[in-house]
Protein backbone atom coordinates (compact mmCIF):
# COMPACT_ATOMS: atom_id res chain seq x y z
CA UNK A 1 0.00 0.00 0.00
CA UNK A 2 1.32 3.46 -0.90
CA UNK A 3 2.24 5.64 2.06
CA UNK A 4 0.26 8.88 2.37
CA UNK A 5 3.24 10.90 3.57
CA UNK A 6 5.17 9.85 0.47
CA UNK A 7 2.28 10.80 -1.78
CA UNK A 8 2.15 14.20 -0.06
CA UNK A 9 5.86 14.64 -0.72
CA UNK A 10 5.38 13.86 -4.41
CA UNK A 11 2.52 16.36 -4.69
CA UNK A 12 4.58 19.00 -2.91
CA UNK A 13 7.50 18.50 -5.29
CA UNK A 14 5.10 18.79 -8.23
CA UNK A 15 3.67 22.02 -6.81
CA UNK A 16 6.82 23.77 -5.62
CA UNK A 17 9.47 22.37 -7.96
CA UNK A 18 12.27 21.94 -5.43
CA UNK A 19 12.92 19.67 -2.46
CA UNK A 20 13.61 22.65 -0.21
CA UNK A 21 10.36 24.42 -1.05
CA UNK A 22 8.38 21.19 -0.73
CA UNK A 23 9.95 20.57 2.68
CA UNK A 24 9.01 24.05 3.85
CA UNK A 25 5.39 23.56 2.80
CA UNK A 26 5.18 20.20 4.57
CA UNK A 27 7.10 21.38 7.65
CA UNK A 28 9.67 18.60 7.33
CA UNK A 29 13.35 18.52 6.39
CA UNK A 30 14.57 18.40 2.76
CA UNK A 31 16.23 15.07 3.47
CA UNK A 32 12.88 13.66 4.59
CA UNK A 33 11.30 14.74 1.29
CA UNK A 34 14.12 13.10 -0.66
CA UNK A 35 13.72 9.89 1.34
CA UNK A 36 9.97 9.83 0.74
CA UNK A 37 10.47 10.20 -3.02
CA UNK A 38 13.21 7.57 -3.11
CA UNK A 39 11.06 5.06 -1.19
CA UNK A 40 8.08 5.81 -3.42
CA UNK A 41 10.17 5.12 -6.51
CA UNK A 42 11.31 1.82 -5.07
CA UNK A 43 7.73 0.87 -4.17
CA UNK A 44 6.39 1.73 -7.61
CA UNK A 45 9.49 0.57 -9.50
CA UNK A 46 9.31 3.74 -11.57
CA UNK A 47 11.26 6.94 -11.96
CA UNK A 48 8.93 9.64 -10.68
CA UNK A 49 11.06 12.83 -10.76
CA UNK A 50 13.96 14.11 -12.81
CA UNK A 51 16.20 17.16 -12.64
CA UNK A 52 15.38 20.20 -14.73
CA UNK A 53 18.20 22.61 -14.07
CA UNK A 54 17.98 23.57 -10.42
CA UNK A 55 14.42 22.33 -10.17
CA UNK A 56 12.70 18.96 -10.25
CA UNK A 57 9.91 17.95 -12.57
CA UNK A 58 7.73 14.90 -12.57
CA UNK A 59 8.10 12.23 -15.22
CA UNK A 60 5.02 10.96 -17.02
CA UNK A 61 4.75 8.19 -14.41
CA UNK A 62 5.17 10.77 -11.67
CA UNK A 63 2.39 12.94 -13.07
CA UNK A 64 0.02 9.98 -13.28
CA UNK A 65 0.73 9.04 -9.68
CA UNK A 66 0.51 12.66 -8.48
CA UNK A 67 -2.89 13.09 -10.11
CA UNK A 68 -4.25 10.04 -8.31
CA UNK A 69 -2.46 11.10 -5.13
CA UNK A 70 -4.47 14.32 -5.19
CA UNK A 71 -7.70 12.33 -5.27
CA UNK A 72 -6.53 10.05 -2.47
CA UNK A 73 -5.42 12.94 -0.25
CA UNK A 74 -8.69 14.79 -0.85
CA UNK A 75 -10.62 11.67 0.14
CA UNK A 76 -8.54 11.37 3.30
CA UNK A 77 -9.24 15.01 4.16
CA UNK A 78 -12.96 14.44 3.64
CA UNK A 79 -12.79 11.44 5.97
CA UNK A 80 -10.92 13.44 8.63
CA UNK A 81 -13.42 16.29 8.35
CA UNK A 82 -16.36 13.89 8.63
CA UNK A 83 -14.81 12.26 11.70
CA UNK A 84 -14.16 15.62 13.31
CA UNK A 85 -17.75 16.64 12.58
CA UNK A 86 -18.98 13.39 14.14
CA UNK A 87 -16.93 14.10 17.25
CA UNK A 88 -17.97 17.77 17.13
CA UNK A 89 -14.49 18.93 18.09
CA UNK A 90 -13.12 22.34 17.18
CA UNK A 91 -9.43 21.76 17.67
CA UNK A 92 -6.09 21.40 15.95
CA UNK A 93 -4.05 23.73 13.78
CA UNK A 94 -5.93 26.04 11.41
CA UNK A 95 -4.02 28.19 8.93
CA UNK A 96 -5.76 31.42 7.86
CA UNK A 97 -4.69 33.77 5.08
CA UNK A 98 -6.12 37.19 4.35
CA UNK A 99 -5.74 40.31 2.28
CA UNK A 100 -4.32 43.21 4.34
CA UNK A 101 -7.42 45.28 5.09
CA UNK A 102 -9.34 42.25 6.38
CA UNK A 103 -6.39 41.48 8.64
CA UNK A 104 -6.95 44.86 10.27
CA UNK A 105 -10.70 45.12 10.03
CA UNK A 106 -11.99 41.59 10.67
CA UNK A 107 -9.44 39.21 12.10
CA UNK A 108 -8.60 40.76 15.49
CA UNK A 109 -12.14 40.20 16.75
CA UNK A 110 -12.51 36.86 14.95
CA UNK A 111 -9.32 35.47 16.48
CA UNK A 112 -10.34 36.68 19.96
CA UNK A 113 -13.70 34.96 19.49
CA UNK A 114 -12.05 31.70 18.47
CA UNK A 115 -9.63 31.83 21.40
CA UNK A 116 -12.48 32.37 23.85
CA UNK A 117 -14.87 29.78 22.41
CA UNK A 118 -12.44 27.13 21.19
CA UNK A 119 -9.23 27.12 23.25
CA UNK A 120 -8.15 23.81 21.70
CA UNK A 121 -7.99 25.43 18.26
CA UNK A 122 -4.58 26.74 17.16
CA UNK A 123 -5.13 29.36 14.44
CA UNK A 124 -2.28 30.98 12.54
CA UNK A 125 -2.54 34.02 10.26
CA UNK A 126 -0.67 35.00 7.10
CA UNK A 127 -1.24 38.31 5.32
CA UNK A 128 -1.03 37.73 1.57
CA UNK A 129 -2.74 38.40 -1.74
CA UNK A 130 -5.65 36.57 -3.32
CA UNK A 131 -3.70 34.37 -5.72
CA UNK A 132 -1.34 33.23 -2.97
CA UNK A 133 -4.37 32.39 -0.83
CA UNK A 134 -5.90 30.29 -3.60
CA UNK A 135 -2.58 28.52 -4.14
CA UNK A 136 -2.25 27.88 -0.41
CA UNK A 137 -5.74 26.38 -0.19
CA UNK A 138 -5.11 24.06 -3.13
CA UNK A 139 -1.73 22.98 -1.74
CA UNK A 140 -3.16 22.24 1.69
CA UNK A 141 -1.13 25.01 3.35
CA UNK A 142 -4.10 27.32 3.97
CA UNK A 143 -7.35 26.12 5.54
CA UNK A 144 -9.42 29.32 5.42
CA UNK A 145 -8.82 32.43 3.31
CA UNK A 146 -10.43 35.85 3.13
CA UNK A 147 -10.85 36.84 -0.52
CA UNK A 148 -11.68 40.26 -2.00
CA UNK A 149 -12.89 41.06 -5.50
CA UNK A 150 -14.10 44.30 -7.03
CA UNK A 151 -17.46 43.77 -8.66
CA UNK A 152 -16.10 45.13 -11.93
CA UNK A 153 -13.30 42.53 -11.88
CA UNK A 154 -14.95 39.17 -11.05
CA UNK A 155 -12.79 36.37 -9.72
CA UNK A 156 -12.72 32.83 -11.09
CA UNK A 157 -12.45 30.39 -8.21
CA UNK A 158 -10.20 27.37 -8.86
CA UNK A 159 -11.83 23.91 -8.83
CA UNK A 160 -12.06 22.34 -5.40
CA UNK A 161 -12.62 25.60 -3.50
CA UNK A 162 -15.87 26.50 -1.75
CA UNK A 163 -16.77 29.97 -0.50
CA UNK A 164 -19.41 32.06 1.23
CA UNK A 165 -19.85 35.81 0.88
CA UNK A 166 -19.59 38.03 3.95
CA UNK A 167 -20.83 41.17 2.21
CA UNK A 168 -19.84 44.23 0.21
CA UNK A 169 -17.11 46.60 1.34
CA UNK A 170 -17.99 50.05 -0.02
CA UNK A 171 -15.26 52.50 -0.93
CA UNK A 172 -15.25 56.29 -0.59
CA UNK A 173 -13.34 59.14 -2.16
CA UNK A 174 -11.01 60.64 0.45
CA UNK A 175 -10.15 64.32 0.01
CA UNK A 176 -8.45 66.99 2.15
CA UNK A 177 -10.83 68.95 4.36
CA UNK A 178 -10.22 72.08 2.31
CA UNK A 179 -10.92 70.45 -1.04
CA UNK A 180 -13.75 71.96 -3.16
CA UNK A 181 -15.59 68.61 -3.10
CA UNK A 182 -15.18 68.05 0.63
CA UNK A 183 -18.62 69.35 1.61
CA UNK A 184 -20.69 69.33 -1.57
CA UNK A 185 -24.22 67.88 -1.66
CA UNK A 186 -24.72 64.30 -2.81
CA UNK A 187 -22.16 61.74 -3.93
CA UNK A 188 -19.15 62.46 -6.12
CA UNK A 189 -18.46 60.89 -9.50
CA UNK A 190 -14.94 59.71 -10.21
CA UNK A 191 -14.92 61.77 -13.40
CA UNK A 192 -15.08 64.89 -11.22
CA UNK A 193 -11.68 64.02 -9.75
CA UNK A 194 -10.06 62.38 -12.77
CA UNK A 195 -7.56 65.22 -13.12
CA UNK A 196 -6.68 65.37 -9.43
CA UNK A 197 -3.33 64.28 -8.03
CA UNK A 198 -4.04 60.70 -7.00
CA UNK A 199 -2.64 58.56 -4.21
CA UNK A 200 -3.07 54.85 -4.94
CA UNK A 201 -1.86 51.32 -4.31
CA UNK A 202 1.14 49.89 -6.11
CA UNK A 203 0.84 48.14 -9.51
CA UNK A 204 -0.11 44.48 -9.29
CA UNK A 205 -2.51 44.95 -6.39
CA UNK A 206 -6.27 44.48 -6.70
CA UNK A 207 -6.96 48.10 -5.70
CA UNK A 208 -4.52 49.46 -8.30
CA UNK A 209 -6.14 47.35 -11.04
CA UNK A 210 -9.60 48.52 -10.01
CA UNK A 211 -8.69 52.21 -9.99
CA UNK A 212 -7.13 52.03 -13.46
CA UNK A 213 -10.13 50.15 -14.78
CA UNK A 214 -12.49 52.83 -13.42
CA UNK A 215 -10.27 55.70 -14.58
CA UNK A 216 -8.37 54.46 -17.67
CA UNK A 217 -5.10 56.23 -18.25
CA UNK A 218 -4.81 57.46 -14.65
CA UNK A 219 -1.23 57.70 -13.35
CA UNK A 220 -1.22 58.06 -9.54
CA UNK A 221 1.53 60.35 -8.27
CA UNK A 222 2.02 58.49 -4.98
CA UNK A 223 1.95 54.70 -4.78
CA UNK A 224 1.71 53.09 -1.33
CA UNK A 225 -0.17 49.97 -0.26
CA UNK A 226 -0.82 50.91 3.36
CA UNK A 227 -4.16 52.71 3.49
CA UNK A 228 -3.28 54.45 6.75
CA UNK A 229 -0.32 55.99 4.94
CA UNK A 230 -2.57 57.06 2.06
CA UNK A 231 -4.82 58.83 4.56
CA UNK A 232 -1.81 60.65 5.98
CA UNK A 233 -0.81 61.91 2.54
CA UNK A 234 -4.36 63.09 1.86
CA UNK A 235 -4.45 64.91 5.21
CA UNK A 236 -1.32 66.78 4.14
CA UNK A 237 -3.09 67.96 1.00
CA UNK A 238 -0.91 65.87 -1.33
CA UNK A 239 -3.74 64.32 -3.32
CA UNK A 240 -6.97 62.33 -3.20
CA UNK A 241 -7.50 58.61 -2.72
CA UNK A 242 -10.16 55.92 -2.95
CA UNK A 243 -10.24 53.80 0.21
CA UNK A 244 -12.60 50.95 1.22
CA UNK A 245 -14.42 51.39 4.52
CA UNK A 246 -13.05 48.11 5.85
CA UNK A 247 -9.56 49.61 5.60
CA UNK A 248 -10.19 52.33 8.17
CA UNK A 249 -11.54 52.52 11.68
CA UNK A 250 -11.58 56.33 11.94
CA UNK A 251 -10.60 59.18 9.68
CA UNK A 252 -7.65 61.32 10.75
CA UNK A 253 -8.00 65.06 11.23
CA UNK A 254 -7.79 66.92 7.95
CA UNK A 255 -9.62 64.51 5.63
CA UNK A 256 -13.22 63.98 4.51
CA UNK A 257 -14.80 60.82 3.08
CA UNK A 258 -17.25 61.38 0.24
CA UNK A 259 -19.55 58.68 -1.18
CA UNK A 260 -19.04 57.83 -4.84
CA UNK A 261 -21.73 57.43 -7.50
CA UNK A 262 -22.22 54.92 -8.85
CA UNK A 263 -21.35 53.17 -5.60
CA UNK A 264 -18.04 51.33 -5.79
CA UNK A 265 -17.70 48.20 -3.70
CA UNK A 266 -15.80 44.95 -3.46
CA UNK A 267 -17.13 41.56 -2.42
CA UNK A 268 -15.50 40.00 0.64
CA UNK A 269 -15.75 36.20 0.92
CA UNK A 270 -14.38 33.34 2.97
CA UNK A 271 -12.93 30.39 1.03
CA UNK A 272 -11.74 26.90 1.97
CA UNK A 273 -11.18 23.46 0.43
CA UNK A 274 -14.52 21.92 -0.44
CA UNK A 275 -13.28 18.57 0.85
CA UNK A 276 -12.98 20.07 4.36
CA UNK A 277 -16.45 21.66 4.48
CA UNK A 278 -17.68 19.44 7.32
CA UNK A 279 -14.69 20.17 9.54
CA UNK A 280 -16.03 21.96 12.66
CA UNK A 281 -13.02 24.29 12.80
CA UNK A 282 -13.93 25.66 9.36
CA UNK A 283 -17.50 26.40 10.41
CA UNK A 284 -16.36 27.99 13.68
CA UNK A 285 -13.91 30.24 11.86
CA UNK A 286 -16.48 31.36 9.30
CA UNK A 287 -18.95 32.05 12.12
CA UNK A 288 -16.37 34.20 13.92
CA UNK A 289 -15.63 36.13 10.73
CA UNK A 290 -19.32 36.73 10.06
CA UNK A 291 -19.74 38.06 13.59
CA UNK A 292 -16.75 40.35 13.08
CA UNK A 293 -18.26 41.57 9.81
CA UNK A 294 -21.61 42.26 11.49
CA UNK A 295 -19.87 44.37 14.13
CA UNK A 296 -18.55 46.67 11.38
CA UNK A 297 -21.66 46.70 9.21
CA UNK A 298 -25.45 46.69 9.50
CA UNK A 299 -26.43 43.40 11.18
CA UNK A 300 -29.73 43.23 9.26
CA UNK A 301 -27.83 43.13 5.98
CA UNK A 302 -26.68 39.57 6.64
CA UNK A 303 -28.75 36.38 7.00
CA UNK A 304 -28.74 34.37 10.18
CA UNK A 305 -25.84 31.94 10.53
CA UNK A 306 -26.87 28.33 10.83
CA UNK A 307 -25.07 25.27 12.12
CA UNK A 308 -24.04 24.20 8.62
CA UNK A 309 -21.92 26.15 6.13
CA UNK A 310 -24.26 28.12 3.90
CA UNK A 311 -22.01 27.70 0.89
CA UNK A 312 -22.78 30.01 -2.01
CA UNK A 313 -19.94 28.98 -4.28
CA UNK A 314 -18.39 25.59 -4.92
CA UNK A 315 -16.32 24.64 -7.97
C-alpha positions in Angstrom: 0.0 0.0 0.0 1.3 3.5 -0.9 2.2 5.6 2.1 0.3 8.9 2.4 3.2 10.9 3.6 5.2 9.9 0.5 2.3 10.8 -1.8 2.2 14.2 -0.1 5.9 14.6 -0.7 5.4 13.9 -4.4 2.5 16.4 -4.7 4.6 19.0 -2.9 7.5 18.5 -5.3 5.1 18.8 -8.2 3.7 22.0 -6.8 6.8 23.8 -5.6 9.5 22.4 -8.0 12.3 21.9 -5.4 12.9 19.7 -2.5 13.6 22.7 -0.2 10.4 24.4 -1.1 8.4 21.2 -0.7 10.0 20.6 2.7 9.0 24.1 3.8 5.4 23.6 2.8 5.2 20.2 4.6 7.1 21.4 7.7 9.7 18.6 7.3 13.3 18.5 6.4 14.6 18.4 2.8 16.2 15.1 3.5 12.9 13.7 4.6 11.3 14.7 1.3 14.1 13.1 -0.7 13.7 9.9 1.3 10.0 9.8 0.7 10.5 10.2 -3.0 13.2 7.6 -3.1 11.1 5.1 -1.2 8.1 5.8 -3.4 10.2 5.1 -6.5 11.3 1.8 -5.1 7.7 0.9 -4.2 6.4 1.7 -7.6 9.5 0.6 -9.5 9.3 3.7 -11.6 11.3 6.9 -12.0 8.9 9.6 -10.7 11.1 12.8 -10.8 14.0 14.1 -12.8 16.2 17.2 -12.6 15.4 20.2 -14.7 18.2 22.6 -14.1 18.0 23.6 -10.4 14.4 22.3 -10.2 12.7 19.0 -10.3 9.9 17.9 -12.6 7.7 14.9 -12.6 8.1 12.2 -15.2 5.0 11.0 -17.0 4.7 8.2 -14.4 5.2 10.8 -11.7 2.4 12.9 -13.1 0.0 10.0 -13.3 0.7 9.0 -9.7 0.5 12.7 -8.5 -2.9 13.1 -10.1 -4.2 10.0 -8.3 -2.5 11.1 -5.1 -4.5 14.3 -5.2 -7.7 12.3 -5.3 -6.5 10.1 -2.5 -5.4 12.9 -0.3 -8.7 14.8 -0.9 -10.6 11.7 0.1 -8.5 11.4 3.3 -9.2 15.0 4.2 -13.0 14.4 3.6 -12.8 11.4 6.0 -10.9 13.4 8.6 -13.4 16.3 8.3 -16.4 13.9 8.6 -14.8 12.3 11.7 -14.2 15.6 13.3 -17.7 16.6 12.6 -19.0 13.4 14.1 -16.9 14.1 17.3 -18.0 17.8 17.1 -14.5 18.9 18.1 -13.1 22.3 17.2 -9.4 21.8 17.7 -6.1 21.4 16.0 -4.0 23.7 13.8 -5.9 26.0 11.4 -4.0 28.2 8.9 -5.8 31.4 7.9 -4.7 33.8 5.1 -6.1 37.2 4.3 -5.7 40.3 2.3 -4.3 43.2 4.3 -7.4 45.3 5.1 -9.3 42.2 6.4 -6.4 41.5 8.6 -6.9 44.9 10.3 -10.7 45.1 10.0 -12.0 41.6 10.7 -9.4 39.2 12.1 -8.6 40.8 15.5 -12.1 40.2 16.7 -12.5 36.9 15.0 -9.3 35.5 16.5 -10.3 36.7 20.0 -13.7 35.0 19.5 -12.1 31.7 18.5 -9.6 31.8 21.4 -12.5 32.4 23.8 -14.9 29.8 22.4 -12.4 27.1 21.2 -9.2 27.1 23.2 -8.1 23.8 21.7 -8.0 25.4 18.3 -4.6 26.7 17.2 -5.1 29.4 14.4 -2.3 31.0 12.5 -2.5 34.0 10.3 -0.7 35.0 7.1 -1.2 38.3 5.3 -1.0 37.7 1.6 -2.7 38.4 -1.7 -5.6 36.6 -3.3 -3.7 34.4 -5.7 -1.3 33.2 -3.0 -4.4 32.4 -0.8 -5.9 30.3 -3.6 -2.6 28.5 -4.1 -2.3 27.9 -0.4 -5.7 26.4 -0.2 -5.1 24.1 -3.1 -1.7 23.0 -1.7 -3.2 22.2 1.7 -1.1 25.0 3.3 -4.1 27.3 4.0 -7.3 26.1 5.5 -9.4 29.3 5.4 -8.8 32.4 3.3 -10.4 35.9 3.1 -10.8 36.8 -0.5 -11.7 40.3 -2.0 -12.9 41.1 -5.5 -14.1 44.3 -7.0 -17.5 43.8 -8.7 -16.1 45.1 -11.9 -13.3 42.5 -11.9 -15.0 39.2 -11.0 -12.8 36.4 -9.7 -12.7 32.8 -11.1 -12.5 30.4 -8.2 -10.2 27.4 -8.9 -11.8 23.9 -8.8 -12.1 22.3 -5.4 -12.6 25.6 -3.5 -15.9 26.5 -1.7 -16.8 30.0 -0.5 -19.4 32.1 1.2 -19.9 35.8 0.9 -19.6 38.0 4.0 -20.8 41.2 2.2 -19.8 44.2 0.2 -17.1 46.6 1.3 -18.0 50.0 0.0 -15.3 52.5 -0.9 -15.3 56.3 -0.6 -13.3 59.1 -2.2 -11.0 60.6 0.4 -10.2 64.3 0.0 -8.4 67.0 2.2 -10.8 68.9 4.4 -10.2 72.1 2.3 -10.9 70.4 -1.0 -13.7 72.0 -3.2 -15.6 68.6 -3.1 -15.2 68.0 0.6 -18.6 69.3 1.6 -20.7 69.3 -1.6 -24.2 67.9 -1.7 -24.7 64.3 -2.8 -22.2 61.7 -3.9 -19.1 62.5 -6.1 -18.5 60.9 -9.5 -14.9 59.7 -10.2 -14.9 61.8 -13.4 -15.1 64.9 -11.2 -11.7 64.0 -9.8 -10.1 62.4 -12.8 -7.6 65.2 -13.1 -6.7 65.4 -9.4 -3.3 64.3 -8.0 -4.0 60.7 -7.0 -2.6 58.6 -4.2 -3.1 54.9 -4.9 -1.9 51.3 -4.3 1.1 49.9 -6.1 0.8 48.1 -9.5 -0.1 44.5 -9.3 -2.5 45.0 -6.4 -6.3 44.5 -6.7 -7.0 48.1 -5.7 -4.5 49.5 -8.3 -6.1 47.4 -11.0 -9.6 48.5 -10.0 -8.7 52.2 -10.0 -7.1 52.0 -13.5 -10.1 50.2 -14.8 -12.5 52.8 -13.4 -10.3 55.7 -14.6 -8.4 54.5 -17.7 -5.1 56.2 -18.3 -4.8 57.5 -14.7 -1.2 57.7 -13.3 -1.2 58.1 -9.5 1.5 60.4 -8.3 2.0 58.5 -5.0 1.9 54.7 -4.8 1.7 53.1 -1.3 -0.2 50.0 -0.3 -0.8 50.9 3.4 -4.2 52.7 3.5 -3.3 54.5 6.7 -0.3 56.0 4.9 -2.6 57.1 2.1 -4.8 58.8 4.6 -1.8 60.6 6.0 -0.8 61.9 2.5 -4.4 63.1 1.9 -4.4 64.9 5.2 -1.3 66.8 4.1 -3.1 68.0 1.0 -0.9 65.9 -1.3 -3.7 64.3 -3.3 -7.0 62.3 -3.2 -7.5 58.6 -2.7 -10.2 55.9 -3.0 -10.2 53.8 0.2 -12.6 51.0 1.2 -14.4 51.4 4.5 -13.1 48.1 5.8 -9.6 49.6 5.6 -10.2 52.3 8.2 -11.5 52.5 11.7 -11.6 56.3 11.9 -10.6 59.2 9.7 -7.7 61.3 10.7 -8.0 65.1 11.2 -7.8 66.9 8.0 -9.6 64.5 5.6 -13.2 64.0 4.5 -14.8 60.8 3.1 -17.2 61.4 0.2 -19.5 58.7 -1.2 -19.0 57.8 -4.8 -21.7 57.4 -7.5 -22.2 54.9 -8.8 -21.4 53.2 -5.6 -18.0 51.3 -5.8 -17.7 48.2 -3.7 -15.8 45.0 -3.5 -17.1 41.6 -2.4 -15.5 40.0 0.6 -15.8 36.2 0.9 -14.4 33.3 3.0 -12.9 30.4 1.0 -11.7 26.9 2.0 -11.2 23.5 0.4 -14.5 21.9 -0.4 -13.3 18.6 0.9 -13.0 20.1 4.4 -16.4 21.7 4.5 -17.7 19.4 7.3 -14.7 20.2 9.5 -16.0 22.0 12.7 -13.0 24.3 12.8 -13.9 25.7 9.4 -17.5 26.4 10.4 -16.4 28.0 13.7 -13.9 30.2 11.9 -16.5 31.4 9.3 -18.9 32.1 12.1 -16.4 34.2 13.9 -15.6 36.1 10.7 -19.3 36.7 10.1 -19.7 38.1 13.6 -16.8 40.4 13.1 -18.3 41.6 9.8 -21.6 42.3 11.5 -19.9 44.4 14.1 -18.6 46.7 11.4 -21.7 46.7 9.2 -25.4 46.7 9.5 -26.4 43.4 11.2 -29.7 43.2 9.3 -27.8 43.1 6.0 -26.7 39.6 6.6 -28.7 36.4 7.0 -28.7 34.4 10.2 -25.8 31.9 10.5 -26.9 28.3 10.8 -25.1 25.3 12.1 -24.0 24.2 8.6 -21.9 26.2 6.1 -24.3 28.1 3.9 -22.0 27.7 0.9 -22.8 30.0 -2.0 -19.9 29.0 -4.3 -18.4 25.6 -4.9 -16.3 24.6 -8.0 
